[in-house]
């Protein structure tokens, strides 16, 4: 792996987590890690380092390189695209130089179609569908707090051994990476959890613990997931009731006071990932003639909250 290079584009909850795991656990330091960021995040990491915490510890970590978005002149062997969904295309266009013909790109957005959306903008780079299981929030720019989730990365198989080094390296750094043949199903399974939970927490301003302890909130959450399953099935992705049960079990792994990143955005008066997590679900459902009553009701509450901020 000597001489390999990795760039993480976007140092929020996901990008900061991945960066911290690599920096804290890597054994092979010949693999260069650069972070690409902008604004207050760039300024704070430059002056203080990347601050990474969990309920038990806090670390300050320093990448091999910190680059202002748009200023990189080098291509990388691996680009982990970790911006929010609403910033993804602009970030890719702004950093065209980092993508070469031998670059592997892993987009980790809360989307089911991120790879397809960015392929036209990265030349001959290989883009694989991917997702990550993680709840990790920005405490302030450059300070990331991991609240739960293993940080497991699911990647669609490329049918080639060219990128085996990526699998091995990330696993060695404490980021479990699994290649799968049913990646579309896996993307929808993740979206089922993130979209429904994000929508509920943002609309009702409740924590994960409050959802666990309330039958009424669980009922609304299940209603949202049922609407998503109908939409997925219209797109030939066969999610079913067992996936709802898995989502209900998954929330038990997170702290009582955990909030979704979308909820934190709405609390701060930001639209965040509303388009991807909520609006497009409603638009696509209506295209298929599906009723999405729960999504529409909660979208109204979110819009009301944003309008009042």
N, C-alpha and C positions, 0 to 999 in steps of 0.2 A: 504493500500500500504506500510505499515511500513516494513522496512527491505529489500525492493526491491533495486536492483542495476542496473545501466545503464553504459555501456561503449560505447564511440564513438571512432571508429577505423579510423584514418585519419582525420587530422584537417586542411583541405584546405577550399575552398569556401563553400562547403556543410556542412562538419563536424563542421567547425567553426561557421557557422550560427546556426545550430541546438543547439550546445553547448551554444552559447550566449543567444539564446532565452530561453533555460531552466534555465540558471543561473540567468538571469535578471528577470524572471517572476515566478519562482516556489514558491509555497506557502508551499508545503509539503517537508521540507528539510530532512525528514527521508529517502527519496529516494536518494541514493548515486550516484553521477555522476563522473566517471573517464574518463579522456582523454588519449588516447594511441597514441603516436606520435614518431617521430625520428628526428635526424639531427638538423638543425637550428630551425625548428618549436618547437621541444621539448626544446631546449636550451632557446629560447626567451620566451616561455610561462613560463618556470621555473623561469626565472630571472625577467620578467616584467608582467606576467599574459597574458591572452588572450585579445588582443585588437580587439574590434569590433566597426565598424563605419558604418554610412550611411550618405547621404548628409546633415542630420540635427544634428547629434550627434556622440559622441565617448565615448565608455565605456571601462574600464579595468575590467575584470572579472577573478575570480579564481575558478577552479574546486575543488571538494573534493579531487581528487587525480590526479596526472599526472604521467603516466607510460611510460617508454621507451619501444618501440615496441619490443616484444619478451621476456620481463621480467615479465609479469603478471603471477601470480600463481593462480588467483581466477577465478571462473566461474561467469557469470553475468545473470541476468534475461532478460535483453534486450541488444543486441549488434546492434548498428547502424553502418553499414559498409559504410563508406563515403570516401574511397580512390578513386583515379582516376581508370578508368577501367584497365589500363595497369599495375597497381600495386596491383589489388584486390587479385588475387590468392596468390601471395607471402606474402601479409599481413596476409591472413587467415592462411596459412601454418606456418608463423612465430609466430602466436599467438593462437595456438591450445588450450592452457589451458583455454581461456576465454569462450569456448563453452561447455556447459553441456547439459544433456538430457532435462532440463527444460528451456533452453535458447531460446528466440525468436530472430531471426536475420532478420533485414530489410536492404537489400542492396539498396543503393540509387545512383548507377552508371548510366551513360547515356548509358544504354544498354537495349535490349529487352529480354535478357536471363541470367542476372546476377545470379538470384536465382538458376537456373538449373546448372550453372557452379560451384557454390560453395557448393552445397548440399553434394557431395561426400567427402568433406574435413572437415565437422563440426560435424561428429558423428551423434548423435540422436537429435541434435538441430533442432528446427522448423524454416525453412527458408521460408518466404513469399515474393512473387513478390511485388516490391514497386518502386515508383519513386517520385521525388519532383520537384515542379515548382518554379524555383529560378534562378536569375542571381546574383552571389556573387563571387567576385574575391579576390585572395590573393594579398594584397598590398606589403607585405613582409612576410617572415615566421612568423606565430603567429599573424599577423594583417589581419583581414578579413573585406572587405567592401561589404555591401549589396547594390546592385544597383537597384533591382526591383524584382517583383514576390512575391506572398504571402507566399512562403515557405510551400505551401499545399502539404501534403504527401498523395499519393494514395496507398492503400494496398489491395492485393487480400484477399478476405474473407477466414478465416480458418475454417468456419462452427463450431466454438466453442467459448464459452465465456471466455476461459482461459485467453485471453490476453486483456480483456476489460479494465484492469487497464492501459495498454499502451495507448489505445485510449483516455481515460479520462485524463491521466496525460499530454500527449503531447498537447491535446487541451487546458488544463488549463494553459500550459506554452506558449501559443500563437503559437503553431504549429498545424494548422488544419490537422486532419487526417481523411480520409474517407475510409471506407471499401467498396470494389466494387466486383461485381461478374464477370465483364468483364475486368479483369486486363490486359490480353494480349492486348486487344484493347487499353487500356489506356497507356500501355508501348510504343506501337507503335505511338500513338498520340503524346506523349512527344518526342519520338525519331525523329518524323517528323520535329518538331520544332528545336530541338537541333542540329541534324546532318546537316540539310540543312543550318541553319543559321551559325553554326560553320564553315562549309566548305566555305561558301561564304565570311564571314568576314576574315577568315584566308587567303584565296586565293587572295582576292582583297584588303585586308588591309583597310577596311572601317568600320565606326561605325554604330550602329543601326540607328542613326539619318540620316546618309547619305543614308542608304537603304530606309528609309521611304520617302525621298525627291527625289529619283531617279527612274523614270519609268524603265530605263534600268536595274538597279540593282534588282528592284522588279521582272522584267521579268526573270532574271537568277534565282532568289530565287524560283519563282513559278516553273520553269523548274526542279530544283532540287527536289522540293516536289512532282511533278508529277512522277518523276522517282522512288521516295521512295514509293509512293502509289502503283505503279505497282508491286514493290517488295513485299510490304505488302499483296497485294491481292493474289499473288502467294502462300503466306503462310496462306491463308484463314483468313486474317485480313482485314475487309472491310472498310478501310479508303476511303474517297471520297473527292470531291471538297469542301464540307462544312468544312472539316478539314483544307484545305488550307486557306479558308476564316478566320477561327478561328485563325490560325497562324499569318496571316497578321494583324488581329486586336490585337493580343497579344503583338506584338512588340511596339505598341503605348504606352504601360504602362512603358516603360523603358526610362532612360535618353538619350538625344541626343548623348552624347559622350560615351555611354556604348559600351564595347567590349566583345566578348565571351572569356571564359577562354582558349579555344583551340587557338583562335587568339593570345592571350597573350603568350601562349607557343611557337607558331611558330615565333612570333616576337623575342623571346629570344633564338631562335635556338633549341628548344626542339620539339620532335615529339609528345609529349603529347598523346592525345587520337586519333591520326590519324588512327591507325589500326581499332578502333571501329567505329568511326564516318564517315570515308571515305573509307578506303581500303576494309573492309569487305562488305560494300554496293556494291562496284564494283565487288568483287569476287562473292557474292551471286547473283547479277543481271545477271552476265554472265552464272552462273549455270542454270538459268531459261531461257536463251536465250534472255534476255532483253537488250535493248539499254540503256546505261546510259551515254550518251554523255556529259551532263553537269558535272556529277561527275568526269568523266575521264579528261575533260579539266581543271577543277579546281584542281584536284589532281596533275596534272603536274605543275601547278603554285605553289602549296604548296611545292612540292618536290624541285622545283627550288629555292624557297626562303630558304628552309632548307639547300640546298646545298651551297648557297651563304653565309650562316652565319658562 
